[in-house]
């Protein structure tokens, strides 16, 4: 199976070399392309990327307002394969888990396969108290108001069919920091969605991007999706 890997990055110069090397090592027998979408980093990311000359590696720079969802969408539009895998650029998502997602995706003939952190079942999580609490609250809100489709709608690690994006991109909320939630609730069509447990690693280098502004943005997206759901029922 051929697939495109889209990774939004911002100031991840200390993690990118390790991430790229691990991805190519793990996927040496796979047909894929790697697309890094940089939100105009202010660190050494641009200089580091000059060292990589691979035919299946694209390094794209967005100079507009920093926004993870818009970076992902930009990457989707530049991708050439029918299947797209999204992951973070900070090494908290392990490249070895890509294989687990791809195998399930092929076997189940899925629309989405999501790497889930099991935030309610696991006793130990590599998240700060703030992030763990915020994630749990947001997941409960999403599942209650929009209907449960996955145990982790806040995940940033998943593979899906590109046509879902291509056929519905005008319906996207298209801003914020959780593109998965935007995609799985993009319309009322039934989708084959499967979860795969992953180990969410500690950030080794660099600083987390999570803050109150991002949390408010996520709440605004949930409200937007709730209004969309109500409108669809009334129409």
Helices and strands as residue ranges (DSSP letters): E 2-9, H 13-26, E 31-38, H 45-49, E 57-61, H 68-78, E 83-86, H 97-108, E 112-116, H 129-146, E 158-161, H 162-168, G 169-171, H 179-184, E 193-197, H 212-234
